[in-house]
Amino acid sequence: MHDLSKLEKRLLRAAAEAIRDFDLIENGDKIMVAVSGGKDSYTLLHLLMRMRERAPIDFELVAVNLDQGQPGYPAEIVERHFQSVGVPYRMLHRDTYSVVRRLVPEGKTTCPVCSRLRRGVLYNAAAEMGCTKIALGHHRDDLIETLLLSALYSGALKSMPPKLRSDDGRNVVIRPLAYAAEEDIAAFSAAMQFPIVPCDLCGSQPNLRRKRVKGLIAELSAEHAAVKGNLLHALKRVVPSHLLDRDLAGKVAAATGKDPWLDAEEDEDGCGVDEAPGEASGLVKLAGASEDR
């Protein structure tokens, strides 16, 4: 049984560290928190509300739920949660479900089309509401799975950015849970008894590539517990001079460093993620949580 207080503190520290590292929240921000009804977005909303209570800066939160027209979608469950926690909110309804069904052949993955339509609705709503940021609940596992998906199936080294300005410049998307572990979020959500609303539209599709990659990471993690942490740290420690991107080659031509093949023993066992003493003090202050003893 996970200790709820320790789980909350660990998640607060992870969120505060990401916010600090990438300047995700600034004084005067009005943040739309996109809440689907899943464990990740409920946890995100809870953490941001807790941080707002004690943060040294002022920012507003407005929770937004989008009903995409899935048959039987219980939007009232999410609305009741918003009311129970006392957060300003707005309920949106757009029938993107029928559009997805019309555009995507039977048996094909609906996620890309569904995601693009959902993003467009949220972007427009954020602009109309005067929101400066849109907060999404993607976590560490989402980022490392996306890294492998991009490398294996798209031939690119990229992941979900913690902060991204939209192409039209109207919106800034932030991911405060970028450093948070999915297992911690799942345990916290269960302990808090959040009213989970399943996503049947994509969950009903077997053999999605992301599920295969998630399974691969789980298998590797069972053999070596540091795998997930190492993959996240790899996103923080990019060595352009040791890659094959010719556009970067000129910029790093004079760079020096150890060769992973010749100096393999250095990274054989760990990911080298130890923090220097006192490094986490700022994020702990922002999170309002003390270090576990």
C-alpha positions in Angstrom: 0.0 0.0 0.0 1.5 3.3 -1.1 1.6 6.1 1.5 -0.6 8.8 0.0 1.4 11.7 1.5 4.7 10.4 0.2 3.2 9.8 -3.3 1.9 13.3 -3.4 5.2 14.8 -2.3 7.1 12.8 -4.9 4.8 13.9 -7.6 4.9 17.5 -6.5 8.7 17.5 -6.6 8.7 15.9 -10.0 6.2 18.5 -11.4 8.0 21.4 -9.7 11.4 20.3 -11.1 9.9 20.2 -14.7 8.3 23.6 -14.1 11.6 25.0 -12.9 13.8 23.5 -15.7 11.6 24.7 -18.5 9.9 27.8 -17.1 6.5 26.2 -17.6 4.5 28.5 -15.4 5.1 32.3 -15.0 3.6 35.0 -12.9 0.2 36.0 -14.3 -0.4 32.9 -16.3 -4.0 31.7 -16.9 -3.6 28.0 -17.5 -6.2 25.7 -19.1 -5.8 22.3 -17.6 -7.1 19.7 -20.1 -8.9 17.0 -18.1 -10.1 13.9 -20.0 -11.3 12.0 -17.0 -8.2 9.7 -16.9 -5.7 9.2 -14.1 -3.0 11.5 -15.6 -5.2 14.6 -16.1 -6.9 14.2 -12.7 -3.5 14.0 -11.0 -2.2 17.0 -13.0 -5.2 19.1 -11.9 -4.7 18.1 -8.3 -1.0 18.9 -8.3 -1.4 22.3 -10.0 -4.1 23.2 -7.5 -1.9 22.2 -4.6 1.1 24.2 -6.1 -1.1 27.2 -6.7 -1.9 27.3 -2.9 1.7 27.9 -1.9 3.6 29.0 -5.0 5.6 32.2 -4.8 3.9 33.4 -8.0 0.3 34.1 -9.0 -1.4 32.1 -11.7 -5.0 31.0 -12.5 -6.3 27.6 -13.4 -9.4 26.7 -15.4 -10.2 23.0 -15.9 -11.6 22.1 -19.3 -13.2 18.8 -20.3 -14.0 18.0 -24.0 -16.8 15.6 -24.8 -16.0 14.4 -28.3 -19.3 12.8 -28.9 -18.5 9.2 -28.0 -21.7 7.3 -27.3 -22.3 7.1 -23.6 -19.5 9.4 -22.6 -20.3 10.4 -19.0 -19.2 14.1 -19.0 -21.3 14.6 -15.9 -18.8 12.5 -13.9 -16.0 14.9 -14.7 -18.1 17.9 -14.1 -19.1 16.7 -10.7 -15.4 16.2 -9.9 -14.7 19.8 -10.9 -17.5 21.0 -8.7 -16.3 18.9 -5.7 -12.7 20.3 -5.8 -13.9 23.8 -6.4 -11.9 24.6 -9.5 -13.2 27.0 -12.2 -14.1 24.9 -15.2 -15.7 24.8 -18.6 -17.3 21.8 -20.3 -17.0 21.6 -24.1 -18.8 19.4 -26.6 -17.7 18.8 -30.1 -18.7 15.8 -32.2 -15.3 14.7 -33.4 -16.2 11.0 -32.9 -18.3 10.9 -36.0 -15.6 12.7 -38.0 -13.0 10.1 -36.8 -15.2 7.2 -37.8 -15.8 8.7 -41.2 -12.1 9.4 -41.9 -10.4 6.4 -40.4 -11.0 2.9 -42.1 -12.2 0.1 -39.9 -9.4 -1.5 -37.9 -6.9 1.4 -38.4 -5.6 3.5 -35.5 -7.9 6.4 -34.7 -5.5 8.1 -32.3 -3.7 10.5 -34.7 -6.9 11.9 -36.2 -8.7 12.1 -32.9 -5.7 13.8 -31.3 -5.5 16.5 -34.1 -9.2 17.2 -33.9 -9.1 17.4 -30.1 -6.0 19.7 -30.2 -7.8 22.1 -32.6 -10.8 22.4 -30.3 -8.7 23.0 -27.2 -6.4 25.5 -29.0 -9.5 27.6 -30.1 -11.1 27.4 -26.7 -7.9 28.5 -25.0 -7.6 31.5 -27.2 -11.2 32.5 -26.7 -10.8 32.1 -22.9 -7.6 34.2 -22.8 -5.5 31.3 -21.5 -1.8 31.8 -21.8 -0.9 28.1 -21.4 -2.5 24.7 -22.0 -1.4 22.0 -19.5 -1.5 18.4 -20.6 -1.0 15.3 -18.5 1.7 13.5 -20.4 4.2 11.9 -18.0 7.7 10.4 -18.1 6.5 7.1 -19.6 4.7 8.9 -22.4 7.9 10.7 -23.2 10.2 7.7 -23.3 7.7 5.6 -25.2 7.4 8.4 -27.8 11.2 8.5 -28.1 11.3 4.9 -29.0 8.3 5.1 -31.2 9.8 8.0 -33.2 13.2 6.2 -33.5 11.7 2.8 -34.4 8.8 3.7 -36.7 9.6 7.3 -37.9 13.4 7.3 -38.0 13.7 10.4 -35.9 15.1 11.1 -32.4 12.4 13.2 -30.8 9.8 13.0 -28.0 7.0 15.1 -26.5 8.5 18.6 -25.6 7.8 19.8 -22.1 6.9 23.3 -23.6 5.8 24.0 -27.1 4.4 27.0 -28.9 1.8 26.1 -31.6 2.6 26.8 -35.2 0.2 29.8 -35.3 1.8 31.3 -32.2 -1.5 31.5 -30.3 -1.0 28.8 -27.8 1.7 27.4 -25.5 1.4 23.8 -24.5 3.1 22.6 -21.2 3.6 19.2 -19.7 4.3 19.6 -16.0 4.3 15.8 -15.4 7.2 15.2 -17.8 9.4 13.8 -15.0 6.6 12.0 -13.1 6.5 8.2 -13.2 3.3 6.6 -14.5 3.3 4.0 -11.7 3.3 6.9 -9.1 0.5 8.6 -10.9 -1.5 5.3 -11.1 -1.0 4.6 -7.4 -1.9 8.2 -6.4 -5.0 8.2 -8.6 -6.2 4.9 -7.1 -5.6 6.1 -3.6 -7.4 9.4 -4.3 -10.3 7.4 -5.9 -10.6 9.8 -8.8 -13.7 9.0 -10.9 -12.0 7.5 -14.0 -13.6 7.7 -17.4 -12.1 5.2 -19.8 -11.2 6.1 -23.4 -13.0 3.3 -25.3 -12.3 4.9 -28.7 -8.6 4.1 -28.7 -8.5 1.5 -25.9 -10.7 -0.9 -28.0 -8.0 -1.1 -30.6 -5.5 -4.0 -30.0 -1.9 -4.1 -31.1 -1.3 -0.4 -31.1 2.4 0.4 -31.6 2.5 2.3 -28.4 1.3 -0.7 -26.5 4.0 -2.8 -28.0 6.7 -0.3 -27.1 5.2 0.0 -23.6 5.5 -3.8 -23.3 9.1 -3.8 -24.5 10.0 -1.2 -21.9 8.3 -3.1 -19.2 10.2 -6.3 -20.2 13.5 -4.5 -20.1 12.7 -2.8 -16.8 12.0 -6.1 -15.3 15.6 -7.1 -16.1 17.1 -3.7 -15.2 15.1 -1.4 -13.0 17.0 1.8 -14.2 15.8 1.4 -17.8 13.0 4.0 -17.6 15.2 6.5 -15.7 18.0 6.0 -18.2 15.7 6.7 -21.2 14.5 9.9 -19.5 18.0 10.9 -18.7 19.0 10.2 -22.4 16.6 13.0 -23.4 18.4 15.3 -21.0 21.9 14.4 -22.1 22.1 14.6 -25.9 25.5 14.4 -27.4 25.1 15.9 -31.0 28.7 15.2 -31.9 28.1 11.4 -31.5 25.0 11.4 -33.8 24.7 11.5 -37.6 22.7 14.7 -38.2 24.7 16.6 -40.8 22.9 19.8 -40.0 24.4 19.7 -36.6 27.8 18.4 -37.6 29.2 21.9 -38.4 28.1 23.3 -35.1 29.7 20.5 -33.1 32.8 19.8 -35.2 35.1 21.0 -32.6 33.4 19.2 -29.7 35.2 16.7 -27.6 34.1 13.9 -25.3 34.2 10.2 -24.6 33.3 7.7 -27.2 30.4 5.3 -26.1 32.2 2.3 -27.7 35.7 3.0 -26.5 34.6 4.1 -23.1 31.6 1.9 -22.6 32.4 0.9 -19.1 31.5 4.4 -17.9 27.8 4.0 -18.6 27.5 0.2 -18.2 25.6 0.2 -14.9 24.0 3.5 -14.2 22.6 6.6 -15.8 24.4 9.1 -13.6 21.4 11.1 -12.5 22.5 11.9 -9.0 21.9 15.5 -8.2 24.4 17.8 -6.5 23.6 18.6 -2.9 20.9 21.3 -2.7 20.0 21.2 -6.3 16.4 20.2 -5.6 15.8 23.0 -3.0 14.1 25.3 -5.4 11.7 22.8 -6.7 10.9 21.6 -3.1 10.1 25.2 -2.2 7.8 25.6 -5.2 6.1 22.3 -4.5 5.7 23.1 -0.8 6.9 19.7 0.1 9.7 18.6 2.4 12.2 15.9 1.6 11.2 12.4 2.8 13.3 11.1 5.6 
